[in-house]
Amino acid sequence: MPNLKDLKNRIESVKSTRKITKAMQMVAAAKLRRAQDAAEAARPYTDRFNAVMAGLAAGVSGSDSGPKLLVGTGSDQVQLLVVMTSERGLCGGFNGNIAKMARARANELLAAGKTVKILTVGKKGRETLKRDFGNLYIGHVDLSEVKRLGYGNAQDIARGILSRFDDEEFDVATIFYARFQSVISQIPTAQQIIPAAFEDAGAGEDNTLYDYEPSEEAILADLLPRGVATQIFAALLENAASEQGARMSAMDNATRNAGEMIDKLTIQYNRSRQAVITNELIEIISGAEAL
């Protein structure tokens, strides 16, 4: 049984931890608002951009002159997995859930006889996956020095991926990230970016027919690389909001758990102290009676 000094030191230690987790929760809450606004503001542009691209892609479907980024290489043998996680931890299962989805996809592809290559964005994903797939790594993007994500960061990542595609290093590229839904819900998402895959605009959209000048093929050849950067930028923003939401939730749970632990330790301390005082009184009374 720990003595009173040990219990007191432990209570003080947990109180210090609670102060840290509370401060981290407040910082995450402040960052979450900005990150959430940025992610939500990017969604309408991304959705509309993809809708326009889907219309253009439909116009050249089945054409042999379509851009390579749209029609692909004609094979899916070599798969590039771009795993996007955070640079820092203490954010619950945020990084683990993304890595778990990427690991499952990698194992599925390897079982099917495909060649898998992995590019990581964010330190935590690299640390998690390197234990199992260290021989599959082809690169890593470090964003630890970036204070605020911008479109330029996405362009740099996109340029590296497109350069590898032009050098015929892979056939299909898929990004893995977490889509922000709420503070307690971040949805791990896998999205194919090369060859470009656009969802059908669906019913209710503007079905007006357009004549393009120059041709659809020429416009797509110019917009598709920009589309890759746009999708990566949207994923980075979603990840940033998801990270702060997950960290806020995790630190809130840690703060409450620390409070419960302090209460239990305080009760244990008071009982131990009461037992010590009782024993001392018994010794004093016994000594007095002996005289």
Secondary structure, DSSP 8 states (H G I E B T S, - for coil): ---HHHHHHHHHHHHHHHHHHHHHHHHHHHHHHHHHHHHHHHHHHHHHHHHHHHHHHHHTTT-TTS-HHHH--S--SEEEEEEE--SS--STTHHHHHHHHHHHHHHHHHHTT-EEEEEEESHHHHHHHHHHHGGGEEEEE--TT-SS--HHHHHHHHHHHHHHHHTTS-SEEEEEEEEEEETTEEEEEEEEEETT------TTS-------SS-HHHHHHHHHHHHHHHHHHHHHHHHHHHHHHHHHHHHHHHHHHHHHHHHHHHHHHHHHHHHHHHHHHHHHHHHHHH-
